[in-house]
Amino acid sequence: MIIENSKEVTINEDIEKEIYECFSLFDTNKCGYIDIREFYFALKSLGLNFKKEQVKNLFLEIKKSIDDKLNFDEFFDIASKHIHKRYNDEEIEQMFSLFDPNDTGYNFFFFFQ
């Protein structure tokens, strides 16, 4: 469980596994580290669409230089703190609209309770 700005963000096993698999995928030489380029694409693959400058800043919060590399624990700390940001309001609205076919503002499943 991660605490961020006095609110709890729960990271379940599925998300932990997703972050681990993502790191493993981008750690192509299996050395246990990823560089800033791999970090950028790993975040993108998790649905975290940060701009390059934002990724650089996240990286430099942990490392002294962009030439350094992140280990899994460092990557997990960053990814788990931001994973809840992967959907923006527009995407959430689009997902909700799938369950509100008549655009009533109510969830379709509400009527079956």
Residue pairs with C-beta under 8 A, 6 or more apart in sequence:
1 8
1 9
1 10
1 11
2 8
2 9
2 11
2 80
2 81
3 9
4 81
9 80
9 81
9 83
9 84
11 80
11 83
15 80
15 83
16 76
16 80
18 46
19 46
19 75
19 76
19 79
19 80
19 83
20 72
20 76
22 42
22 45
22 46
22 79
23 34
23 42
23 72
23 75
23 76
25 42
25 45
26 34
26 38
26 39
26 41
26 42
26 45
27 33
27 34
27 38
27 72
28 38
32 71
32 72
33 69
33 70
33 71
34 42
34 69
34 70
34 75
35 67
35 69
35 70
36 55
36 56
36 59
36 66
39 55
39 58
39 59
39 70
39 75
40 50
40 52
40 55
42 75
42 79
43 50
43 55
43 58
43 78
43 79
43 82
46 79
46 83
46 86
47 86
47 87
48 79
48 82
48 83
48 85
48 86
49 86
50 58
50 82
56 66
58 78
58 82
59 66
59 68
59 70
60 66
61 78
62 70
62 74
62 77
62 78
63 69
63 70
63 74
70 78
87 95
96 107
97 103
99 107
99 108
99 109
100 106
100 107
100 108
101 108
